[in-house]
């Protein structure tokens, strides 16, 4: 049996009694430079994009759009680097497509050549190379 709840988000069109059906769609994923990941359904993807808002920096890799928080981009040894988590979507003709099972492997392959290790002081950590020379 579905879980029944009352949801109030100050949204007159959607507030009220709802049955909780788990949305298992995969319209995006969050990948972190430390290797962690999770899939996003449509609502989670939209919320992530809204949260990034004007702080968004976008990279195009094949049919994937990689969205980063531009405030987390920094210089390390003359390279423009990013450390943190990024939103990944697949697009065809400017439309976001649901992710399939092979998309994670494809994205990891595309990002692998852009990954490096940054050493700042005594701390070393994985980074995504965004560009050359800051």
N, C-alpha and C positions, 0 to 999 in steps of 0.2 A: 504494500500500500504506500502511496506517495505521502510524504510529510506535508501536512497542512500548516501554513503559517500566515500571520498577518504582517505584511510588509508596508511600512510607511517611510517614504523618502521625499515627502512633500512634492509628489508627482501625481497630479489628479488623474492622469490617464492610466497609471499603472499601480497605484496604491490600493491596498485592500487584501482580501484573502487570496492566497496563491498556493498552488501545490508545487512543491519543490521537485522538479525533474532535473537531474544533473545534465548540464550541457556538456557533452563530450566532444563538441566540435573543436577543431584545431585550426584556427585562422591566423595564429601567430605563435611565436615562441620567444621566451626570454632566455638568452644565453649570457653567461657571465664569463669574464676573462679568467676566472679561477676554475672553469669547467662545469659549473652547475648549470642546470637548465630546467625549464618547465614550459608546458604548452599553455596557450591562452585560447579561451573560447571567444566568441564575438564580443561579448560584453567586457571581458577582461582586456581584450585588445583595444577596444574603444577607450576604456578608462586609462590604459597605459599611454595611448597617443594623446589624450587630453591632458594628462599629467605632464608629459614632455613639453607640450605646447610650444612656446616660442624658444625654448631651450634646446629644441631638436636640431640635430645634425644628421644628415642622411648620406649614406654611401650606397651606391648601386653595384651589386655583384651578380652578374648574369641576370636571372629573373627575380633575384631577391633584393629587398630593400632592408638595409641595416640602419636602424635609428638609434642614435646615441644622445646622451645628455652632453651638449657642447661645453657645459661647465666642468666636465670631468676629462677634458682633453688638455694635455700638458706636454711640455718639452722634456725629453730624456735623451741626453747625449746627441743632440741635434736632430732627433726624430720627433715627429708629432705623434703622440701616443694617447691611448684611451685605456683606462682601467675601470672596471665596473660591469654593469649589466646592460645589454642591448636588446632592443625589440627587433625581431626578424619577421618579415612577411614575404610571401611569394605573390608576385603580380603578373598578370597577363593582360596586355592592352589597358594598363593603368587600373585594373581591378584586382582587389585582393582575392586570392584563391585559397581554398581550404588546403591545409598541408597534408601530404601523404606520408607514408612510412619512410620513404627514401629521402625526404627533404632534409631531415636532420643530418644525415650523412653527407649530402650534397653541400649543405652550408658549412659543416665542419671542414670538408675538403677545401672549399673556397677560402675559408678564414685561416686555415693552417699556415699558409705561406705568409700571412700578415701578422702572425703571432710572434712575439719576442719576449725577452726578459729584460726588465728595467731594474737597474740598481740605483737606489737613492740612499746615500749614506750606507748603513748596514742592512738595509731592507731590500730584498730582491723580490719581484713579483711579475706575474704574467701581464702583458699588455697587448693590445691590438694596435698595430702601426696604421695610423690614419693618413700620414703624409710625411714628407721629408722637410727638414729644416724649419724651425719655428721662427 
